[in-house]
Amino acid sequence: MRTSTTSYNARMVPQVLTALLIALPGTLAAQPRPAIDAVIGTIEKVHSFAETAVSPDGRRVAWVEDLTPSGDGGPTAIWVKQLPSGRPIRVSAAAATTSLFHEAGLAWSPDGRMLAFLSDARSRGQAQLFVTDLASAPRKVTAAKGQLDHPCWAADGQRIAFLYVAGSAQAAGALVAYKPDSGVVGENTDEQRIAIADVASGAIKEVSPANMWVYDYDWSPDGNWFAAEATEGSGTNNYWTAQLYTVDAVTGATKSIWKPPLQLAVPRVSPDGKWIATIEGIMSDEGSNGGDVYLVPAQGGIPRNITPATTMSARSIAWTSPTTLLEHAFENGKAILADVSFEMGDGTSHIGAHTVWSGANHLTAMSVSRDGEIIAGVLQSFSEAPEVYAGPAGTWSRRTAVNTAIKPVWGEAKSIHWKSDEYTIQGWLLYPQHFDTSRKYPMVVSVHGGPSAASFATFPQRWTAVLPARGYFVLLPNPRGSYGAGAKFTEANVKDFGYGDLRDILGGIDAAANEAPIDTNRVGIIGWSYGGYMTMWAVTQTERFKAAVAGAGIANWQSYYGQNRIDQWMLPFFGASVYDDPQIYAKSSPITFIKKVKTPTLVLHGDRDSEVPTPQGYEFWHALKTLNVATELVIYENEGHAINKPEHQRDIERRLVDWFDKYLQ
């Protein structure tokens, strides 16, 4: 499960909400609320950046910008800037850039002269691979039919690999709304394979095996093979069993060189081809990375953890020499860039690491020049909206000014800490706008999804923006199971969902009240996905919360196991299937303790959610309704785990504010 990271569309969509509403009084149209609409209007102006790409020679940086903040799959634009002080130029497959289309997937050629990218500008809805020397119009390379992702040049500059789901018309992943079942139900037959396009002719050759889904990959420096993070069977359901493979670039011969105990991310081949570096750890979602950095001999052999006993959670990695990696990590609320060096030989090893940059700002989309001297990324904080930065680490400069005019409509944010059992827990306390020290305020605890994730120092979106503007403190805790305190901390909720992490959250309420004038009799809780589960769980365990909003939450782990389409994710966390150990699932299920609930709870759900199917929302709502606990259930039509439609996002914000105002103000 993951947190919905969908941002807002800047354009108002003047159509009536088409959600199916259960037990919801009144009409679908919300009454005008200028304060809420003003906040929503502010956050809808925020443009996000999905990628950066520094050229190998460090002389240029490219990035992808959302043209309208509509979230996954919306219209985007590619920009390129000469470093250190060139003017940004837009690169597009379209002759005119007045229309909206999707362009992404940045990849520089080895000599830094050519930029490859994906665009549907000439075939709406179907991305193709393009290349440009930036001096002439981009040239279309492929005539593919299906989903293309993650292009990457071979060292010879004549071939470009990419991930390819041939014939598929739907984006991959469990966040999107699933296709309604019809006929015989079975596994997804789509395959995401490594394909290679010849740059000159456009010919495409699928290389990796047809029965294997590849999540991520990297070329070897000689262009003869790939390192691949892959699994047999459905890509949506089997990420949690992925292994590290090598794949021959000519024959497709595939060899597993590591079956890790937990999950893998970002396999990257060393410049000398001897090692494959990868991140390994317990990860609840593909793409939400966190763990330790491992080196695996490319020919096979014993993997070596080169960041043992660290309190950091590695997020991404990049080679800067045959014996040095740049690690992007998260630790104690801060983003970290660290050089990790190693020497291996004669049965001995020497590993060293030093931090090259650390900041409270959140860092995403990191890219690095070949020598590691120039780094690009997207930086943001609670007070500064995202922008692209590039340059030497620690002295990098802002390269965009898309969001600089957007100012916070909430108060300051503080990183706070508290003890819980043997752990020190970190979290963020976001203050209301126009904070007055002479009065006490209500507070809402916002629990992140995952559970393997974290609340980072990001520019607030959705309720983390709306609630402080409406006079609420918002606590964003990072309880056990989160990233940012090392692998053991991230694994600390295994086979213990809801128990230790709730103790951590409850301790955060007291810590926040010691920090600021918070009325502990007016505390609410909200969350989506695992955060939705923790909301449902919390109201069955304590009456400290006077109002709750549960989005895409799990009410019953036992029934959930048979309903969801990603059941493999549960095995690392529960230790066995529900059929082999039903009690481990029952003990953490809110429905087991449902008769203890007194807290008014609003339940929200997408109607085609692969990760948390809608019956979970119905089950919790039905139980509360039967027990005469105040509750409402709202189902959003044609939505998956992530709520993408702007009109639905706005409706959610208005409803949750109404709910908390009713019970906390």
C-alpha atoms as one frame of an Amber mdcrd trajectory, in Angstrom:
protein
   0.000   0.000   0.000   1.155   3.496  -0.601   0.306   7.063   0.178  -1.598
   8.822  -2.558   0.750  11.502  -3.843  -1.595  12.950  -6.400  -1.421  16.737
  -6.636  -4.165  19.106  -7.705  -5.177  20.168 -11.187  -5.001  23.925 -11.603
  -8.108  23.995 -13.801 -11.534  23.874 -12.195 -13.703  21.181 -13.731 -17.270
  22.538 -13.687 -19.129  19.268 -13.648 -21.181  17.597 -10.976 -19.374  15.063
  -8.833 -20.314  11.596 -10.059 -19.415   9.729  -6.906 -21.682   7.079  -5.462
 -22.574   8.307  -1.995 -23.792   6.095   0.787 -25.660   7.485   3.798 -24.717
  11.008   2.761 -27.336  13.706   3.311 -27.854  16.649   1.031 -26.731  17.302
  -2.509 -23.389  16.525  -4.112 -22.449  20.157  -4.611 -20.616  21.603  -1.620
 -21.666  24.976  -0.259 -19.235  27.825  -0.990 -16.423  27.958   1.558 -14.124
  30.826   0.622 -11.418  29.920   3.146 -11.172  26.309   1.975 -11.400  27.241
  -1.686  -8.652  29.829  -1.252  -6.306  27.227   0.200  -7.183  24.710  -2.498
  -6.603  27.418  -5.080  -3.135  28.038  -3.662  -2.006  24.416  -3.674  -3.482
  23.844  -7.115  -1.001  26.403  -8.441   1.966  24.283  -7.370   3.767  22.639
 -10.274   5.764  19.509  -9.526   8.853  18.019 -11.151   9.014  14.296 -11.834
  12.578  13.936 -13.141  15.938  15.595 -13.472  18.796  14.404 -15.687  22.337
  15.783 -15.594  24.338  15.115 -18.758  27.325  12.776 -18.220  29.761  15.683
 -18.677  27.845  17.842 -16.188  27.328  20.656 -18.685  23.526  20.439 -18.989
  20.553  19.585 -16.845  17.113  18.547 -18.083  13.915  18.186 -16.106  10.245
  17.259 -16.459   7.650  19.735 -15.219   3.926  19.163 -14.723   2.129  21.743
 -16.838  -1.065  21.419 -14.830  -0.701  19.804 -11.410  -3.037  16.921 -12.179
  -0.875  14.132 -10.801   0.114  10.867 -12.438  -0.054  10.837 -16.223  -0.982
  14.494 -16.707   0.478  16.851 -19.307   4.161  17.569 -18.829   6.991  19.523
 -20.452  10.729  18.952 -20.802  13.214  21.763 -20.239  16.986  21.858 -20.704
  19.415  24.379 -19.230  23.106  24.891 -19.942  25.143  24.984 -16.729  26.044
  27.105 -14.954  23.987  30.021 -16.271  22.199  29.226 -19.527  18.568  30.053
 -20.212  16.058  27.175 -20.075  14.803  25.964 -23.443  11.801  23.743 -23.949
  12.327  20.466 -25.799   9.262  18.867 -27.352   8.262  16.377 -30.024   5.431
  18.734 -30.983   5.834  21.472 -33.551   3.757  23.769 -31.330   3.700  23.583
 -27.548   0.268  25.100 -27.035  -1.447  21.722 -26.739  -1.237  19.495 -23.687
   0.553  16.162 -23.945   2.835  13.935 -21.885   6.619  14.033 -22.305   9.051
  12.406 -19.864  11.677   9.645 -19.601  14.889  11.660 -19.887  18.120   9.954
 -20.964  21.379  11.569 -22.122  23.635   9.835 -24.614  27.063   8.778 -23.268
  28.766  11.762 -24.928  26.122  14.194 -23.616  25.215  15.453 -27.081  21.839
  13.759 -27.528  18.771  13.656 -25.315  16.298  10.792 -25.588  12.781  11.114
 -24.207   9.258   9.712 -24.470   6.344  11.689 -25.892   2.761  11.137 -27.011
   2.656  14.516 -28.795   2.391  12.927 -32.253   0.206   9.974 -31.285  -2.035
  11.032 -28.422  -2.135   8.387 -25.717   0.709   6.351 -27.263   4.209   7.333
 -26.207   7.101   6.954 -28.621  10.847   7.301 -28.216  12.445  10.481 -29.589
  16.021  11.760 -29.792  17.340  15.277 -30.293  20.679  17.055 -30.454  18.892
  20.181 -29.119  19.852  22.103 -32.277  17.268  20.460 -34.547  13.747  19.103
 -34.225  13.441  15.825 -32.279  13.359  12.688 -34.410  10.889   9.884 -33.701
  12.747   6.592 -33.277  10.019   4.024 -32.552   6.591   3.066 -33.810   5.677
   1.031 -30.748   2.261  -0.057 -29.501   2.113  -0.358 -25.738   3.552   1.227
 -22.602   7.127   2.567 -22.719   9.177   3.672 -19.702  12.708   4.379 -18.452
  14.843   4.768 -21.620  18.594   4.279 -21.182  21.426   4.541 -23.755  23.972
   1.814 -24.368  27.633   2.828 -24.177  27.955   2.664 -27.972  25.426   5.481
 -28.436  23.653   3.388 -31.093  21.051   1.611 -28.955  18.485   2.735 -26.403
  16.849   0.279 -24.022  13.496   0.866 -22.376  10.855  -0.991 -20.380   8.051
  -2.150 -22.651   4.585  -3.598 -22.057   3.688  -4.512 -25.622   0.056  -4.036
 -26.622  -1.035  -2.530 -23.293  -3.283   0.546 -23.295  -3.279   1.002 -19.506
  -0.501   2.390 -17.344   1.212  -0.189 -15.174   0.951  -0.252 -11.395  -1.533
  -0.779  -8.598  -2.378   2.902  -8.058  -4.448   3.196 -11.232  -8.087   2.097
 -11.358  -8.194  -1.569 -12.292 -10.012  -2.896 -15.326 -13.357  -4.420 -14.290
 -13.229  -8.194 -14.331 -15.121 -10.080 -16.991 -15.125 -13.752 -17.888 -12.508
 -16.045 -16.404 -10.498 -14.186 -13.776  -6.757 -14.827 -13.580  -3.341 -13.276
 -13.392  -2.455 -10.220 -15.455  -0.919 -11.559 -18.670   0.938  -8.340 -19.531
   4.734  -8.531 -19.398   7.058  -5.590 -18.836  10.228  -6.520 -20.667  13.515
  -4.872 -21.483  13.413  -3.830 -25.132  16.187  -2.337 -27.252  15.624   0.178
 -30.042  18.195   0.712 -32.765  18.555   4.508 -32.916  19.193   4.580 -36.666
  16.454   2.223 -37.894  13.950   2.291 -35.020  13.791  -1.505 -34.947  12.671
  -2.861 -31.573  13.835  -6.119 -30.043  12.372  -7.439 -26.792  15.217  -9.009
 -24.845  14.241 -10.192 -21.371  12.116 -13.363 -21.041   8.411 -13.227 -21.863
   7.381 -14.712 -18.505   9.195 -12.069 -16.476   8.199  -8.581 -15.327  11.143
  -6.166 -15.078  10.752  -3.283 -12.621  14.120  -1.600 -13.092  17.359  -2.253
 -14.940  20.762  -0.870 -15.906  23.162  -1.432 -18.807  26.592  -2.945 -18.250
  29.375  -0.524 -19.269  30.281  -2.659 -22.303  26.665  -2.806 -23.488  26.591
  -6.616 -23.496  24.195  -7.299 -20.616  21.783  -5.789 -18.134  21.283  -5.920
 -14.402  17.557  -6.342 -13.792  15.219  -6.236 -10.820  12.530  -8.654 -11.956
  10.066 -11.377 -11.036   8.188 -14.144 -12.725   4.451 -13.593 -13.156   2.263
 -10.546 -12.604   4.134  -7.310 -12.086   1.410  -5.768  -9.950   1.319  -8.585
  -7.421   4.846 -10.010  -7.310   7.156  -7.078  -6.683   7.791  -8.386  -3.159
   9.408 -11.548  -4.568  11.647  -9.793  -7.130  15.209 -11.053  -7.586  18.382
  -9.583  -9.050  19.136 -10.961 -12.513  21.617 -10.506 -15.305  20.168 -10.507
 -18.834  22.227 -10.993 -21.983  21.564  -8.073 -24.339  21.740 -10.304 -27.436
  20.366 -13.714 -26.502  18.158 -12.734 -23.551  19.763 -15.469 -21.442  18.829
 -14.697 -17.857  20.511 -15.662 -14.586  19.397 -14.990 -11.028  22.361 -13.803
  -8.982  20.541 -12.857  -5.772  17.268 -13.801  -4.179  17.154 -11.242  -1.369
  15.454 -11.815   1.982  13.365  -8.683   1.454  12.799  -6.248  -1.434  15.097
  -4.678  -4.036  15.308  -1.284  -5.704  17.487   0.597  -8.228  20.059  -1.986
  -9.432  23.050  -0.067 -10.836  26.147  -1.540 -12.534  29.580  -0.213 -11.559
  31.650   1.608 -14.214  34.051  -1.359 -14.419  31.205  -3.895 -14.667  32.353
  -5.862 -11.605  29.561  -4.992  -9.184  25.838  -4.378  -9.082  24.781  -1.996
  -6.336  21.196  -2.145  -5.124  19.037  -1.110  -2.173  17.576  -3.943  -0.081
  15.065  -3.660   2.723  11.442  -4.130   3.664   9.438  -2.010   1.229   5.664
  -1.943   1.096   5.537  -0.477  -2.427   7.536  -0.621  -5.596   9.029   2.839
  -6.044   8.865   3.789  -2.362  12.483   2.919  -1.640  14.281   2.523   1.653
  16.942   0.201   3.048  20.647  -0.576   3.050  23.022  -0.492   0.080  24.335
  -3.864  -1.055  27.061  -4.835  -3.519  26.534  -8.035  -5.502  29.329  -9.468
  -7.690  28.139  -9.223 -11.293  29.198 -12.823 -11.944  27.343 -14.001  -8.853
  28.537 -14.388  -5.300  27.884 -13.275  -1.754  26.110  -9.879  -1.456  27.794
  -7.414   0.900  26.018  -4.753   2.907  28.175  -1.618   2.619  25.940   0.501
   4.886  25.508  -1.848   7.870  24.110  -0.594  11.179  23.307   2.802   9.676
  20.353   4.851  10.874  19.793   6.086   7.329  17.307   4.696   4.813  18.807
   4.720   1.325  16.427   6.118  -1.316  18.568   6.073  -4.479  22.186   5.476
  -5.526  24.544   6.452  -8.348  28.069   5.316  -9.194  30.699   8.079  -9.356
  33.764   5.814  -9.769  34.432   2.039  -9.816  34.769   2.127  -6.025  32.494
   5.011  -4.984  28.739   5.470  -4.786  26.677   8.557  -4.083  23.846   7.588
  -1.756  20.697   9.645  -1.348  19.146   8.745   2.016  16.654   9.891   4.636
  17.582  10.140   8.316  15.844  11.684  11.319  13.730  14.008   9.196  16.597
  15.118   6.958  17.682  14.358   3.407  21.272  13.119   3.166  23.782  12.801
   0.319  26.746  10.613   1.256  29.793   9.300  -0.596  30.234   5.596   0.127
  33.619   4.162  -0.870  34.874   0.603  -0.650  37.816  -1.692  -1.334  37.287
  -5.423  -1.740  39.939  -8.094  -2.081  41.800 -10.993  -0.450  38.785 -11.747
   1.696  38.932  -8.336   3.354  37.022  -5.159   2.766  37.296  -1.522   3.703
  34.216   0.692   3.645  34.069   4.395   4.314  31.323   7.001   4.097  31.046
  10.717   4.580  28.150  13.131   4.230  28.478  15.650   1.415  25.152  17.386
   2.060  22.384  17.285   4.638  19.268  19.408   4.812  15.763  19.686   6.206
  14.542  20.158   2.640  13.128  17.075   0.972  15.110  15.830  -2.038  13.663
  13.832  -4.940  14.546  13.012  -8.553  18.302  13.020  -7.958  20.634  12.720
 -10.958  24.422  12.865 -11.103  27.135  13.601 -13.660  29.552  10.820 -14.521
  32.237  12.081 -12.104  29.766  12.954  -9.346  30.739  16.616  -9.337  27.384
  17.961 -10.548  24.160  16.863  -8.884  20.603  17.815  -9.735  17.396  17.230
  -7.852  14.075  18.672  -6.775  14.134  20.416  -3.401  11.157  21.554  -1.337
  10.202  22.169   2.270   7.162  23.070   4.359   7.715  26.713   3.445   9.135
  26.469  -0.098   7.379  24.837  -3.038   9.424  22.475  -5.227  12.067  23.761
  -7.625  14.940  22.174  -9.573  18.446  22.659  -8.176  21.754  21.747  -9.818
  25.469  22.194  -9.181  28.054  20.841  -6.751  26.399  19.317  -3.699  26.044
  21.826  -0.891  26.571  24.773  -3.217  23.965  23.897  -5.821  21.727  26.651
  -7.132  18.054  26.921  -7.930  17.544  26.472 -11.676  13.797  27.054 -11.931
  11.420  29.698 -10.620   8.079  28.086 -11.377   6.697  28.154  -7.819   8.575
  31.008  -6.165   5.508  33.256  -6.060   3.493  30.697  -4.070   3.504  31.457
  -0.368   2.379  29.208   2.497  -1.109  29.673   3.879  -0.167  27.698   6.992
   2.214  28.321   9.872   5.711  27.089  10.648   6.747  23.451  10.880   8.905
  21.972  13.630  10.701  18.636  13.799   9.940  17.125  17.206  11.094  13.950
  18.959   9.740  11.730  21.697  10.485   8.415  23.361   8.310   5.366  22.789
   9.415   2.010  24.185  13.083   1.696  23.184  12.752   4.052  20.220  13.159
   7.773  19.659  10.389   8.831  17.281  10.628  11.795  14.938   7.693  13.701
  13.528   6.644  17.071  12.171   4.328  19.520  13.908   2.711  21.904  11.455
   1.321  25.061  13.044  -1.911  26.860  12.131  -1.750  30.015  10.114  -1.814
  33.201  12.272  -0.889  31.217  15.378  -1.981  32.863  18.642  -0.097  31.775
  21.775  -2.954  32.865  24.046  -5.433  30.196  22.925  -5.578  26.436  22.578
  -6.084  24.705  19.258  -7.445  21.386  18.037  -5.024  19.004  16.339  -5.325
  16.337  13.661  -2.811  13.488  13.472  -2.059  12.577   9.848  -0.602   9.065
   9.496   1.372   8.323   6.339   0.734   5.340   4.074   3.082   2.485   3.406
   3.790   1.428   6.127   7.332   1.539   4.688   7.381   5.263   3.924   7.751
   8.515   5.855   6.343  11.969   6.297   8.936  14.176   4.642   9.463  17.935
   4.706   7.389  18.576   1.597   5.357  21.609   0.614   1.929  20.774   2.081
  -0.757  19.374  -0.184  -4.295  18.198   0.430  -5.303  18.159   4.091  -1.829
  19.029   5.403  -2.352  22.392   3.708  -6.065  22.858   4.280  -6.268  21.936
   7.973  -3.583  24.363   9.303  -5.188  27.128   7.265  -8.440  26.306   9.058
  -6.940  26.626  12.523  -5.665  23.108  13.248  -2.289  21.863  14.323  -1.289
  18.862  12.218   1.040  16.180  13.579   2.906  14.083  10.986   4.525  11.237
  12.947   7.077   8.738  11.636   6.342   5.745  13.889   8.151   2.408  13.805
   7.838   0.913  10.354   8.842   4.245   8.784  11.997   5.167   6.916  14.589
   7.433   8.479  15.943   5.472  11.452  17.581   2.427   9.868  16.510  -1.009
   8.669  15.670  -2.448  12.101  13.304   0.442  12.815  11.565  -0.014   9.456
  11.097  -3.713  10.250   9.909  -3.057  13.813   6.195  -3.383  12.983   6.516
  -6.779  11.259   3.856  -9.134  12.693   2.806  -6.280  14.993   0.659  -3.973
  12.853  -1.241  -1.440  14.942   0.359  -2.075  18.317   3.792  -0.509  18.613
   3.103   2.050  15.900  -0.057   3.229  17.692   1.913   3.622  20.922   4.374
   5.756  18.977   1.555   7.899  17.571  -0.147   8.375  20.924   3.185   9.437
  22.420   3.405  12.024  19.683   0.174  13.640  20.842   1.683  14.238  24.269
   4.947  15.490  22.759   3.059  17.921  20.535   1.014  19.171  23.504   4.260
  19.811  25.403   5.547  21.796  22.437   2.496  23.916  21.619  -0.900  24.978
  23.084  -2.919  22.005  21.841  -6.234  21.002  23.370  -5.775  17.254  23.855
  -9.545  16.874  24.218  -9.941  17.974  20.597  -7.689  15.633  18.643  -8.609
  13.897  15.394  -6.865  11.375  13.159  -6.688  10.985   9.382  -4.828   8.796
   6.911  -4.913   7.085   3.535  -3.961   3.488   2.708  -1.913   2.216   5.674
  -2.735   5.565   7.266  -6.393   4.735   6.662  -5.876   1.386   8.369  -4.180
   3.050  11.339  -7.126   5.437  11.574  -9.589   2.533  11.682  -7.354   0.676
  14.134  -6.855   3.675  16.420 -10.562   4.254  16.994 -10.965   0.603  18.045
  -8.157   0.918  20.609  -8.606   4.330  22.231 -11.116   7.123  22.730  -8.452
   9.845  22.570  -9.544  10.734  19.042 -12.818  12.662  18.875 -13.132  12.462
  15.075 -11.563  10.351  12.349 -11.289  10.245   8.553 -10.176   6.923   7.045
  -9.243   6.870   3.372  -8.750   3.510   1.608  -8.296   1.792   4.972  -8.207
  -1.911   5.849 -10.929  -2.992   8.259 -10.310  -6.731   8.209  -6.937  -8.213
   7.264  -8.485 -11.674   6.916 -11.067 -10.718   4.307  -8.641  -8.234   2.741
  -6.166 -11.026   1.945  -8.659 -12.640  -0.420  -9.986  -9.392  -1.910  -6.925
  -7.381  -2.914  -4.826  -7.850  -6.039  -1.441  -7.478  -4.355  -1.573 -10.144
  -1.632   2.146 -10.951  -1.973   3.016  -7.719  -0.169   1.562  -9.130   3.045
   3.922 -12.095   3.421   7.039 -10.115   4.480   4.976  -8.213   7.049   2.799
 -11.009   8.475   5.243 -13.887   8.036   2.696 -16.285   6.522  -0.462 -16.323
   4.460  -3.830 -15.832   6.139  -4.578 -19.491   5.494  -1.477 -20.614   7.378
  -1.681 -18.165  10.292  -5.130 -16.546  10.484  -4.611 -15.331  14.044  -1.722
 -13.022  13.153  -4.130 -11.270  10.792  -7.062 -11.271  13.201  -5.105  -9.721
  16.059  -4.359  -6.603  13.979  -7.783  -6.267  12.355  -9.967  -3.328  13.427
 -13.065  -5.456  12.870 -11.926  -7.758  15.716 -12.406  -4.881  18.165 -15.158
  -3.026  16.328 -17.569  -2.870  19.263 -15.164  -0.579  21.116 -15.537   2.244
  18.588 -17.119   5.486  19.787 -15.363   7.938  17.454 -17.319   9.529  14.562
 -15.576   8.284  11.424 -15.805   9.431   7.802 -14.810   6.658   5.349 -13.542
   7.446   1.824 -12.747   5.089  -1.033 -12.144   4.759  -4.785 -14.483   2.273
  -6.445 -11.768   0.433  -8.463  -8.959   0.207  -5.954  -6.536  -2.696  -6.543
  -4.559  -2.156  -3.361  -7.435  -1.724  -0.901 -10.734  -2.906  -2.429 -13.918
  -1.024  -1.593 -15.459  -3.879   0.473 -13.047  -2.875   3.235 -14.652   0.559
   3.434 -18.126  -0.930   3.300 -17.320  -3.398   6.082 -16.091  -0.723   8.480
 -18.891   1.717   7.656 -21.545  -0.976   7.958 -20.280  -2.038  11.386 -20.243
   1.526  12.723 -23.678   2.232  11.292 -25.034  -0.920  12.958 -23.440   0.108
  16.255 -24.968   3.614  16.023 -21.584   5.333  15.722 -21.673   8.483  13.601
 -20.280   7.599  10.186 -20.507   8.322   6.467 -19.125   6.426   3.482 -18.184
   8.164   0.232 -17.244   6.121  -2.843 -15.550   7.915  -5.750 -16.428   6.571
  -9.160 -13.737   5.374 -11.604 -10.947   5.969  -9.106  -8.208   3.621  -7.992
  -6.019   3.736  -4.889  -4.935   7.237  -5.846  -7.786   9.722  -6.230  -6.850
  11.549  -9.440  -9.831  13.598 -10.563  -9.519  17.189  -9.309 -13.233  17.471
  -8.537 -12.989  14.389  -6.320  -9.882  15.715  -4.573 -11.627  18.984  -3.805
 -14.697  17.174  -2.550 -12.545  15.161  -0.146 -10.938  18.288   1.305 -14.276
  20.014   1.873 -15.815  16.930   3.469 -12.962  16.243   5.865 -12.870  19.878
   6.985 -16.613  19.769   7.611 -16.171  16.525   9.554 -13.421  17.828  11.816
 -15.123  21.211  12.252 -18.275  19.426  13.389 -16.585  17.307  16.040 -13.445
  19.237  17.048 -14.181  22.959  16.774
